[in-house]
């Protein structure tokens, strides 16, 4: 066990130093194959049989899957998955180079330190420990290290779920990112959040059409003006409050810990008491539709016939039909809409797996509480839930109370504490030995 703790910092650093930037453009995606080969070598070194799969039609979109047989073949297997790609980073904005994997000031720094090469490194460290020490888990464990999550998983988890589902045969539950980490509320009161739900993704394109013409003339059918009006209306729209079960259970747990109340008639003010965490929780109270890009025209004095906008929509579980209806009423028939999307995911916070998560955390940090919550972002859980798995975010980290962890997801100076990684290895090891 000590060896796994000793090597996790180095694994995290080495993974970060492999630039796996996923821009969403196949022409500029880099590094996924190199990272997959690194993972395969680390697992193969201790005796795992590796399935190395390049997915989709794009070369280099590499995935590594390995299965560790368990004691009871009749039980459903557990999937432990993580993605190898990261979002872009501008070195000019960072204190250290984002792909240095620098280890300094008690942290491992770099793009992916939080999202999510920390969990990938912890999973590799524990997987290696099981093989080295000849440990047999209670049930099969499938380790999967995947491409393309940061662009929706269309060349990674989604492709594998569609074309290679046999690699995940028997898996009934899965754990991955954006959960298991600690938050400190007040007077040192600490809780660990397990992700049980995530909003759906809809990457929406709006399109308006008008009459092309010279920019010096009077025009009453301007595609750019129509698009601007639609974007303004959508950007300022407030979707209705919906208290999902996962959110309500989280807020009830916070009330029990702190005494804070969360009345629905002033929920936004109440959620602000959560400090840095309020950014995530606040975004799970309602659907959102945020305009992100505008495209129109090609010359200053030419009125174009077409204008387009990109909108990032995030939809609560069970709200898809209502969201579509509300969007249609808001924008009207003259604004064309097309999209790609991934559905919301939700599972219940109960059962043996939740009990094991809780006991594994409490064994390392007694007196704390484990709570469910929803994230506004999306993960590869969307793909694996289609294969019938109950999916959870459980990448355990005990974090300093003053670290704004949520701001580090896709943020500048992304970093993870060395001691948090060692803590995570201990919790993950205990969890997998008793799951």
Secondary structure, DSSP 8 states (H G I E B T S, - for coil): -HHHHHHHHHHHHHHHTS--B--S-TTT--SHHHHHHHHHHHHHTTT--EEEEE-TTSTT-EEEEEEE--S-TTS-EEEEEEE--B----GGG-SS-TTS--EETTEEESTTTTTTHHHHHHHHHHHHHHHHTT---SS-EEEEEES-GGGTSTTTHHHHHHH-GGGGTTEEEEEESS-SEEEE-STT-EEEEEEEEE-EEEEEEEEEE---EETTS--S--HHHHHHHHHHHHHT--------HHHHHHHHHHHHHH-----GGGHHHHHGGGGGGHHHHHTTSS-EEEEEEEEE-SSTTEE-SEEEEEEEEEE-TT-HHHHHHHHHHHH-TTSEEEEEEE--EE--S-SHHHHHHHHHHHHHSTT-EEEEEEESS--THHHHHTTT-EEEE---B---TT--HHHHTT-TT-EEEHHHHHHHHHHHHHHHHH-
